[in-house]
Amino acid sequence: MFENPNTIWIEVLVLIAAISFVALVLARYIYKKVHHIPTGDCACHHINAKKILKEYHKNKENL
């Protein structure tokens, strides 16, 4: 790493890209935790649960 002067800029770009990707993933996780948005396995069920609950209340009023 950093041995060939011609490829230093490529190595620096790869390092910046890798660090920014990790920072983006971490920032997204922190954002979801701060705003109480489900993460992990519960994230995929969160949207469906709201829709099902809305349909339940709609059908309950029609009875």
N, CA, C and O atoms as a Maestro MAE file, in Angstrom:
{
 s_m_m2io_version
 :::
 2.0.0
}

f_m_ct {
 s_m_title
 :::
 protein
 m_atom[252] {
  # First column is atom index #
  i_m_mmod_type
  r_m_x_coord
  r_m_y_coord
  r_m_z_coord
  i_m_residue_number
  s_m_chain_name
  s_m_pdb_residue_name
  s_m_pdb_atom_name
  i_m_atomic_number
  :::
  1 25 0.843 -1.174 0.000 1 A "MET " " N  " 7
  2 3 0.000 0.000 0.000 1 A "MET " " CA " 6
  3 2 0.886 1.234 0.000 1 A "MET " " C  " 6
  4 15 1.859 1.282 0.751 1 A "MET " " O  " 8
  5 25 0.589 2.200 -0.792 2 A "PHE " " N  " 7
  6 3 1.312 3.469 -0.935 2 A "PHE " " CA " 6
  7 2 2.770 3.258 -1.333 2 A "PHE " " C  " 6
  8 15 3.640 4.016 -0.905 2 A "PHE " " O  " 8
  9 25 3.047 2.239 -2.146 3 A "GLU " " N  " 7
  10 3 4.415 2.006 -2.599 3 A "GLU " " CA " 6
  11 2 4.663 2.623 -3.972 3 A "GLU " " C  " 6
  12 15 5.736 3.172 -4.223 3 A "GLU " " O  " 8
  13 25 3.687 2.535 -4.847 4 A "ASN " " N  " 7
  14 3 3.846 3.060 -6.188 4 A "ASN " " CA " 6
  15 2 3.231 4.463 -6.242 4 A "ASN " " C  " 6
  16 15 2.037 4.616 -5.985 4 A "ASN " " O  " 8
  17 25 4.018 5.483 -6.570 5 A "PRO " " N  " 7
  18 3 3.486 6.852 -6.587 5 A "PRO " " CA " 6
  19 2 2.387 7.074 -7.623 5 A "PRO " " C  " 6
  20 15 1.592 8.003 -7.482 5 A "PRO " " O  " 8
  21 25 2.327 6.245 -8.654 6 A "ASN " " N  " 7
  22 3 1.315 6.410 -9.687 6 A "ASN " " CA " 6
  23 2 -0.062 5.926 -9.249 6 A "ASN " " C  " 6
  24 15 -1.072 6.356 -9.805 6 A "ASN " " O  " 8
  25 25 -0.115 5.044 -8.266 7 A "THR " " N  " 7
  26 3 -1.396 4.488 -7.849 7 A "THR " " CA " 6
  27 2 -1.862 4.994 -6.489 7 A "THR " " C  " 6
  28 15 -2.845 4.489 -5.947 7 A "THR " " O  " 8
  29 25 -1.182 5.965 -5.944 8 A "ILE " " N  " 7
  30 3 -1.578 6.494 -4.632 8 A "ILE " " CA " 6
  31 2 -2.987 7.070 -4.690 8 A "ILE " " C  " 6
  32 15 -3.768 6.850 -3.764 8 A "ILE " " O  " 8
  33 25 -3.334 7.791 -5.734 9 A "TRP " " N  " 7
  34 3 -4.653 8.420 -5.804 9 A "TRP " " CA " 6
  35 2 -5.761 7.374 -5.883 9 A "TRP " " C  " 6
  36 15 -6.853 7.596 -5.361 9 A "TRP " " O  " 8
  37 25 -5.495 6.228 -6.533 10 A "ILE " " N  " 7
  38 3 -6.494 5.161 -6.592 10 A "ILE " " CA " 6
  39 2 -6.703 4.560 -5.199 10 A "ILE " " C  " 6
  40 15 -7.836 4.305 -4.789 10 A "ILE " " O  " 8
  41 25 -5.611 4.337 -4.484 11 A "GLU " " N  " 7
  42 3 -5.696 3.788 -3.136 11 A "GLU " " CA " 6
  43 2 -6.420 4.743 -2.195 11 A "GLU " " C  " 6
  44 15 -7.195 4.307 -1.344 11 A "GLU " " O  " 8
  45 25 -6.177 6.018 -2.340 12 A "VAL " " N  " 7
  46 3 -6.842 7.011 -1.505 12 A "VAL " " CA " 6
  47 2 -8.333 7.042 -1.811 12 A "VAL " " C  " 6
  48 15 -9.148 7.130 -0.892 12 A "VAL " " O  " 8
  49 25 -8.703 6.972 -3.081 13 A "LEU " " N  " 7
  50 3 -10.116 6.953 -3.455 13 A "LEU " " CA " 6
  51 2 -10.831 5.714 -2.918 13 A "LEU " " C  " 6
  52 15 -11.974 5.801 -2.470 13 A "LEU " " O  " 8
  53 25 -10.169 4.577 -2.961 14 A "VAL " " N  " 7
  54 3 -10.762 3.350 -2.433 14 A "VAL " " CA " 6
  55 2 -10.950 3.467 -0.925 14 A "VAL " " C  " 6
  56 15 -11.986 3.054 -0.403 14 A "VAL " " O  " 8
  57 25 -9.979 4.017 -0.223 15 A "LEU " " N  " 7
  58 3 -10.109 4.202 1.219 15 A "LEU " " CA " 6
  59 2 -11.243 5.160 1.555 15 A "LEU " " C  " 6
  60 15 -12.016 4.902 2.478 15 A "LEU " " O  " 8
  61 25 -11.351 6.245 0.829 16 A "ILE " " N  " 7
  62 3 -12.420 7.215 1.065 16 A "ILE " " CA " 6
  63 2 -13.784 6.579 0.785 16 A "ILE " " C  " 6
  64 15 -14.733 6.797 1.539 16 A "ILE " " O  " 8
  65 25 -13.889 5.809 -0.275 17 A "ALA " " N  " 7
  66 3 -15.152 5.152 -0.608 17 A "ALA " " CA " 6
  67 2 -15.549 4.143 0.462 17 A "ALA " " C  " 6
  68 15 -16.718 4.071 0.842 17 A "ALA " " O  " 8
  69 25 -14.599 3.373 0.944 18 A "ALA " " N  " 7
  70 3 -14.896 2.366 1.970 18 A "ALA " " CA " 6
  71 2 -15.308 3.032 3.281 18 A "ALA " " C  " 6
  72 15 -16.272 2.603 3.917 18 A "ALA " " O  " 8
  73 25 -14.599 4.057 3.682 19 A "ILE " " N  " 7
  74 3 -14.918 4.761 4.926 19 A "ILE " " CA " 6
  75 2 -16.271 5.450 4.819 19 A "ILE " " C  " 6
  76 15 -17.049 5.430 5.772 19 A "ILE " " O  " 8
  77 25 -16.563 6.059 3.675 20 A "SER " " N  " 7
  78 3 -17.845 6.743 3.526 20 A "SER " " CA " 6
  79 2 -19.008 5.744 3.502 20 A "SER " " C  " 6
  80 15 -20.089 6.052 4.005 20 A "SER " " O  " 8
  81 25 -18.808 4.568 2.935 21 A "PHE " " N  " 7
  82 3 -19.857 3.549 2.923 21 A "PHE " " CA " 6
  83 2 -20.164 3.084 4.339 21 A "PHE " " C  " 6
  84 15 -21.331 2.982 4.717 21 A "PHE " " O  " 8
  85 25 -19.140 2.806 5.115 22 A "VAL " " N  " 7
  86 3 -19.340 2.373 6.503 22 A "VAL " " CA " 6
  87 2 -20.010 3.483 7.309 22 A "VAL " " C  " 6
  88 15 -20.898 3.213 8.118 22 A "VAL " " O  " 8
  89 25 -19.588 4.729 7.092 23 A "ALA " " N  " 7
  90 3 -20.192 5.860 7.803 23 A "ALA " " CA " 6
  91 2 -21.661 6.024 7.419 23 A "ALA " " C  " 6
  92 15 -22.488 6.336 8.276 23 A "ALA " " O  " 8
  93 25 -21.996 5.820 6.156 24 A "LEU " " N  " 7
  94 3 -23.378 5.921 5.698 24 A "LEU " " CA " 6
  95 2 -24.256 4.856 6.349 24 A "LEU " " C  " 6
  96 15 -25.361 5.155 6.802 24 A "LEU " " O  " 8
  97 25 -23.779 3.632 6.399 25 A "VAL " " N  " 7
  98 3 -24.545 2.548 7.020 25 A "VAL " " CA " 6
  99 2 -24.744 2.836 8.510 25 A "VAL " " C  " 6
  100 15 -25.844 2.658 9.034 25 A "VAL " " O  " 8
  101 25 -23.703 3.274 9.183 26 A "LEU " " N  " 7
  102 3 -23.802 3.588 10.603 26 A "LEU " " CA " 6
  103 2 -24.731 4.771 10.850 26 A "LEU " " C  " 6
  104 15 -25.522 4.743 11.793 26 A "LEU " " O  " 8
  105 25 -24.653 5.805 10.025 27 A "ALA " " N  " 7
  106 3 -25.520 6.972 10.177 27 A "ALA " " CA " 6
  107 2 -26.978 6.609 9.947 27 A "ALA " " C  " 6
  108 15 -27.857 7.118 10.643 27 A "ALA " " O  " 8
  109 25 -27.247 5.743 8.990 28 A "ARG " " N  " 7
  110 3 -28.620 5.315 8.729 28 A "ARG " " CA " 6
  111 2 -29.187 4.543 9.916 28 A "ARG " " C  " 6
  112 15 -30.347 4.728 10.286 28 A "ARG " " O  " 8
  113 25 -28.372 3.684 10.508 29 A "TYR " " N  " 7
  114 3 -28.798 2.913 11.676 29 A "TYR " " CA " 6
  115 2 -29.083 3.842 12.859 29 A "TYR " " C  " 6
  116 15 -30.094 3.679 13.541 29 A "TYR " " O  " 8
  117 25 -28.208 4.803 13.104 30 A "ILE " " N  " 7
  118 3 -28.393 5.755 14.202 30 A "ILE " " CA " 6
  119 2 -29.640 6.596 13.964 30 A "ILE " " C  " 6
  120 15 -30.399 6.839 14.902 30 A "ILE " " O  " 8
  121 25 -29.869 7.046 12.732 31 A "TYR " " N  " 7
  122 3 -31.054 7.845 12.404 31 A "TYR " " CA " 6
  123 2 -32.333 7.069 12.737 31 A "TYR " " C  " 6
  124 15 -33.268 7.613 13.323 31 A "TYR " " O  " 8
  125 25 -32.354 5.793 12.353 32 A "LYS " " N  " 7
  126 3 -33.541 4.985 12.610 32 A "LYS " " CA " 6
  127 2 -33.758 4.789 14.106 32 A "LYS " " C  " 6
  128 15 -34.899 4.810 14.568 32 A "LYS " " O  " 8
  129 25 -32.697 4.602 14.864 33 A "LYS " " N  " 7
  130 3 -32.830 4.422 16.301 33 A "LYS " " CA " 6
  131 2 -33.306 5.705 16.978 33 A "LYS " " C  " 6
  132 15 -34.129 5.650 17.892 33 A "LYS " " O  " 8
  133 25 -32.800 6.859 16.541 34 A "VAL " " N  " 7
  134 3 -33.179 8.133 17.145 34 A "VAL " " CA " 6
  135 2 -34.643 8.446 16.867 34 A "VAL " " C  " 6
  136 15 -35.330 8.976 17.741 34 A "VAL " " O  " 8
  137 25 -35.136 8.134 15.675 35 A "HIS " " N  " 7
  138 3 -36.510 8.442 15.291 35 A "HIS " " CA " 6
  139 2 -37.467 7.278 15.548 35 A "HIS " " C  " 6
  140 15 -38.601 7.294 15.070 35 A "HIS " " O  " 8
  141 25 -37.022 6.273 16.295 36 A "HIS " " N  " 7
  142 3 -37.835 5.123 16.694 36 A "HIS " " CA " 6
  143 2 -38.437 4.383 15.499 36 A "HIS " " C  " 6
  144 15 -39.587 3.948 15.542 36 A "HIS " " O  " 8
  145 25 -37.658 4.249 14.454 37 A "ILE " " N  " 7
  146 3 -38.043 3.465 13.287 37 A "ILE " " CA " 6
  147 2 -37.461 2.064 13.490 37 A "ILE " " C  " 6
  148 15 -36.284 1.943 13.830 37 A "ILE " " O  " 8
  149 25 -38.240 1.013 13.295 38 A "PRO " " N  " 7
  150 3 -37.734 -0.342 13.546 38 A "PRO " " CA " 6
  151 2 -36.554 -0.685 12.645 38 A "PRO " " C  " 6
  152 15 -36.495 -0.282 11.483 38 A "PRO " " O  " 8
  153 25 -35.621 -1.437 13.207 39 A "THR " " N  " 7
  154 3 -34.456 -1.904 12.465 39 A "THR " " CA " 6
  155 2 -34.386 -3.420 12.575 39 A "THR " " C  " 6
  156 15 -35.050 -4.013 13.425 39 A "THR " " O  " 8
  157 25 -33.607 -4.032 11.745 40 A "GLY " " N  " 7
  158 3 -33.418 -5.478 11.807 40 A "GLY " " CA " 6
  159 2 -34.594 -6.233 11.231 40 A "GLY " " C  " 6
  160 15 -35.161 -5.843 10.210 40 A "GLY " " O  " 8
  161 25 -34.959 -7.327 11.900 41 A "ASP " " N  " 7
  162 3 -36.030 -8.204 11.408 41 A "ASP " " CA " 6
  163 2 -37.396 -7.534 11.455 41 A "ASP " " C  " 6
  164 15 -38.258 -7.850 10.635 41 A "ASP " " O  " 8
  165 25 -37.612 -6.626 12.386 42 A "CYS " " N  " 7
  166 3 -38.921 -5.979 12.538 42 A "CYS " " CA " 6
  167 2 -39.175 -4.918 11.460 42 A "CYS " " C  " 6
  168 15 -40.318 -4.499 11.276 42 A "CYS " " O  " 8
  169 25 -38.155 -4.487 10.762 43 A "ALA " " N  " 7
  170 3 -38.306 -3.400 9.793 43 A "ALA " " CA " 6
  171 2 -39.220 -3.784 8.636 43 A "ALA " " C  " 6
  172 15 -39.993 -2.954 8.159 43 A "ALA " " O  " 8
  173 25 -39.142 -5.023 8.184 44 A "CYS " " N  " 7
  174 3 -39.960 -5.419 7.031 44 A "CYS " " CA " 6
  175 2 -41.427 -5.599 7.423 44 A "CYS " " C  " 6
  176 15 -42.302 -5.489 6.564 44 A "CYS " " O  " 8
  177 25 -41.713 -5.866 8.675 45 A "HIS " " N  " 7
  178 3 -43.089 -6.066 9.116 45 A "HIS " " CA " 6
  179 2 -43.759 -4.768 9.555 45 A "HIS " " C  " 6
  180 15 -44.981 -4.719 9.694 45 A "HIS " " O  " 8
  181 25 -42.988 -3.742 9.769 46 A "HIS " " N  " 7
  182 3 -43.523 -2.482 10.274 46 A "HIS " " CA " 6
  183 2 -44.524 -1.866 9.307 46 A "HIS " " C  " 6
  184 15 -45.584 -1.410 9.734 46 A "HIS " " O  " 8
  185 25 -44.217 -1.841 8.031 47 A "ILE " " N  " 7
  186 3 -45.092 -1.234 7.026 47 A "ILE " " CA " 6
  187 2 -46.379 -2.046 6.891 47 A "ILE " " C  " 6
  188 15 -47.469 -1.477 6.828 47 A "ILE " " O  " 8
  189 25 -46.258 -3.350 6.848 48 A "ASN " " N  " 7
  190 3 -47.435 -4.206 6.700 48 A "ASN " " CA " 6
  191 2 -48.343 -4.112 7.917 48 A "ASN " " C  " 6
  192 15 -49.564 -4.178 7.777 48 A "ASN " " O  " 8
  193 25 -47.781 -3.960 9.094 49 A "ALA " " N  " 7
  194 3 -48.584 -3.893 10.313 49 A "ALA " " CA " 6
  195 2 -49.473 -2.649 10.303 49 A "ALA " " C  " 6
  196 15 -50.637 -2.721 10.695 49 A "ALA " " O  " 8
  197 25 -48.945 -1.528 9.865 50 A "LYS " " N  " 7
  198 3 -49.750 -0.302 9.809 50 A "LYS " " CA " 6
  199 2 -50.905 -0.456 8.816 50 A "LYS " " C  " 6
  200 15 -52.025 -0.027 9.094 50 A "LYS " " O  " 8
  201 25 -50.636 -1.063 7.671 51 A "LYS " " N  " 7
  202 3 -51.678 -1.235 6.663 51 A "LYS " " CA " 6
  203 2 -52.756 -2.193 7.161 51 A "LYS " " C  " 6
  204 15 -53.947 -1.951 6.960 51 A "LYS " " O  " 8
  205 25 -52.346 -3.267 7.801 52 A "ILE " " N  " 7
  206 3 -53.314 -4.233 8.322 52 A "ILE " " CA " 6
  207 2 -54.156 -3.612 9.420 52 A "ILE " " C  " 6
  208 15 -55.366 -3.834 9.471 52 A "ILE " " O  " 8
  209 25 -53.537 -2.838 10.297 53 A "LEU " " N  " 7
  210 3 -54.275 -2.183 11.374 53 A "LEU " " CA " 6
  211 2 -55.277 -1.170 10.818 53 A "LEU " " C  " 6
  212 15 -56.390 -1.050 11.330 53 A "LEU " " O  " 8
  213 25 -54.884 -0.451 9.780 54 A "LYS " " N  " 7
  214 3 -55.783 0.518 9.154 54 A "LYS " " CA " 6
  215 2 -56.992 -0.198 8.534 54 A "LYS " " C  " 6
  216 15 -58.129 0.253 8.678 54 A "LYS " " O  " 8
  217 25 -56.736 -1.310 7.847 55 A "GLU " " N  " 7
  218 3 -57.843 -2.073 7.268 55 A "GLU " " CA " 6
  219 2 -58.746 -2.653 8.358 55 A "GLU " " C  " 6
  220 15 -59.961 -2.729 8.175 55 A "GLU " " O  " 8
  221 25 -58.171 -3.058 9.475 56 A "TYR " " N  " 7
  222 3 -58.956 -3.597 10.571 56 A "TYR " " CA " 6
  223 2 -59.917 -2.551 11.119 56 A "TYR " " C  " 6
  224 15 -61.099 -2.832 11.319 56 A "TYR " " O  " 8
  225 25 -59.415 -1.354 11.360 57 A "HIS " " N  " 7
  226 3 -60.263 -0.291 11.880 57 A "HIS " " CA " 6
  227 2 -61.345 0.113 10.863 57 A "HIS " " C  " 6
  228 15 -62.465 0.454 11.243 57 A "HIS " " O  " 8
  229 25 -61.002 0.071 9.593 58 A "LYS " " N  " 7
  230 3 -61.969 0.397 8.556 58 A "LYS " " CA " 6
  231 2 -63.090 -0.639 8.530 58 A "LYS " " C  " 6
  232 15 -64.266 -0.288 8.435 58 A "LYS " " O  " 8
  233 25 -62.723 -1.905 8.614 59 A "ASN " " N  " 7
  234 3 -63.733 -2.965 8.610 59 A "ASN " " CA " 6
  235 2 -64.543 -2.991 9.899 59 A "ASN " " C  " 6
  236 15 -65.716 -3.362 9.886 59 A "ASN " " O  " 8
  237 25 -63.946 -2.612 10.977 60 A "LYS " " N  " 7
  238 3 -64.626 -2.591 12.266 60 A "LYS " " CA " 6
  239 2 -65.741 -1.546 12.279 60 A "LYS " " C  " 6
  240 15 -66.787 -1.760 12.893 60 A "LYS " " O  " 8
  241 25 -65.519 -0.416 11.601 61 A "GLU " " N  " 7
  242 3 -66.540 0.627 11.520 61 A "GLU " " CA " 6
  243 2 -67.717 0.183 10.666 61 A "GLU " " C  " 6
  244 15 -68.843 0.621 10.905 61 A "GLU " " O  " 8
  245 25 -67.490 -0.670 9.682 62 A "ASN " " N  " 7
  246 3 -68.550 -1.117 8.769 62 A "ASN " " CA " 6
  247 2 -69.467 -2.166 9.388 62 A "ASN " " C  " 6
  248 15 -70.547 -2.436 8.863 62 A "ASN " " O  " 8
  249 25 -69.044 -2.751 10.493 63 A "LEU " " N  " 7
  250 3 -69.876 -3.806 11.105 63 A "LEU " " CA " 6
  251 2 -71.042 -3.252 11.823 63 A "LEU " " C  " 6
  252 15 -71.834 -4.006 12.388 63 A "LEU " " O  " 8
  :::
 }
 m_bond[251] {
  # First column is bond index #
  i_m_from
  i_m_to
  i_m_order
  :::
  1 1 2 1
  2 2 3 1
  3 3 4 2
  4 3 5 1
  5 5 6 1
  6 6 7 1
  7 7 8 2
  8 7 9 1
  9 9 10 1
  10 10 11 1
  11 11 12 2
  12 11 13 1
  13 13 14 1
  14 14 15 1
  15 15 16 2
  16 15 17 1
  17 17 18 1
  18 18 19 1
  19 19 20 2
  20 19 21 1
  21 21 22 1
  22 22 23 1
  23 23 24 2
  24 23 25 1
  25 25 26 1
  26 26 27 1
  27 27 28 2
  28 27 29 1
  29 29 30 1
  30 30 31 1
  31 31 32 2
  32 31 33 1
  33 33 34 1
  34 34 35 1
  35 35 36 2
  36 35 37 1
  37 37 38 1
  38 38 39 1
  39 39 40 2
  40 39 41 1
  41 41 42 1
  42 42 43 1
  43 43 44 2
  44 43 45 1
  45 45 46 1
  46 46 47 1
  47 47 48 2
  48 47 49 1
  49 49 50 1
  50 50 51 1
  51 51 52 2
  52 51 53 1
  53 53 54 1
  54 54 55 1
  55 55 56 2
  56 55 57 1
  57 57 58 1
  58 58 59 1
  59 59 60 2
  60 59 61 1
  61 61 62 1
  62 62 63 1
  63 63 64 2
  64 63 65 1
  65 65 66 1
  66 66 67 1
  67 67 68 2
  68 67 69 1
  69 69 70 1
  70 70 71 1
  71 71 72 2
  72 71 73 1
  73 73 74 1
  74 74 75 1
  75 75 76 2
  76 75 77 1
  77 77 78 1
  78 78 79 1
  79 79 80 2
  80 79 81 1
  81 81 82 1
  82 82 83 1
  83 83 84 2
  84 83 85 1
  85 85 86 1
  86 86 87 1
  87 87 88 2
  88 87 89 1
  89 89 90 1
  90 90 91 1
  91 91 92 2
  92 91 93 1
  93 93 94 1
  94 94 95 1
  95 95 96 2
  96 95 97 1
  97 97 98 1
  98 98 99 1
  99 99 100 2
  100 99 101 1
  101 101 102 1
  102 102 103 1
  103 103 104 2
  104 103 105 1
  105 105 106 1
  106 106 107 1
  107 107 108 2
  108 107 109 1
  109 109 110 1
  110 110 111 1
  111 111 112 2
  112 111 113 1
  113 113 114 1
  114 114 115 1
  115 115 116 2
  116 115 117 1
  117 117 118 1
  118 118 119 1
  119 119 120 2
  120 119 121 1
  121 121 122 1
  122 122 123 1
  123 123 124 2
  124 123 125 1
  125 125 126 1
  126 126 127 1
  127 127 128 2
  128 127 129 1
  129 129 130 1
  130 130 131 1
  131 131 132 2
  132 131 133 1
  133 133 134 1
  134 134 135 1
  135 135 136 2
  136 135 137 1
  137 137 138 1
  138 138 139 1
  139 139 140 2
  140 139 141 1
  141 141 142 1
  142 142 143 1
  143 143 144 2
  144 143 145 1
  145 145 146 1
  146 146 147 1
  147 147 148 2
  148 147 149 1
  149 149 150 1
  150 150 151 1
  151 151 152 2
  152 151 153 1
  153 153 154 1
  154 154 155 1
  155 155 156 2
  156 155 157 1
  157 157 158 1
  158 158 159 1
  159 159 160 2
  160 159 161 1
  161 161 162 1
  162 162 163 1
  163 163 164 2
  164 163 165 1
  165 165 166 1
  166 166 167 1
  167 167 168 2
  168 167 169 1
  169 169 170 1
  170 170 171 1
  171 171 172 2
  172 171 173 1
  173 173 174 1
  174 174 175 1
  175 175 176 2
  176 175 177 1
  177 177 178 1
  178 178 179 1
  179 179 180 2
  180 179 181 1
  181 181 182 1
  182 182 183 1
  183 183 184 2
  184 183 185 1
  185 185 186 1
  186 186 187 1
  187 187 188 2
  188 187 189 1
  189 189 190 1
  190 190 191 1
  191 191 192 2
  192 191 193 1
  193 193 194 1
  194 194 195 1
  195 195 196 2
  196 195 197 1
  197 197 198 1
  198 198 199 1
  199 199 200 2
  200 199 201 1
  201 201 202 1
  202 202 203 1
  203 203 204 2
  204 203 205 1
  205 205 206 1
  206 206 207 1
  207 207 208 2
  208 207 209 1
  209 209 210 1
  210 210 211 1
  211 211 212 2
  212 211 213 1
  213 213 214 1
  214 214 215 1
  215 215 216 2
  216 215 217 1
  217 217 218 1
  218 218 219 1
  219 219 220 2
  220 219 221 1
  221 221 222 1
  222 222 223 1
  223 223 224 2
  224 223 225 1
  225 225 226 1
  226 226 227 1
  227 227 228 2
  228 227 229 1
  229 229 230 1
  230 230 231 1
  231 231 232 2
  232 231 233 1
  233 233 234 1
  234 234 235 1
  235 235 236 2
  236 235 237 1
  237 237 238 1
  238 238 239 1
  239 239 240 2
  240 239 241 1
  241 241 242 1
  242 242 243 1
  243 243 244 2
  244 243 245 1
  245 245 246 1
  246 246 247 1
  247 247 248 2
  248 247 249 1
  249 249 250 1
  250 250 251 1
  251 251 252 2
  :::
 }
}
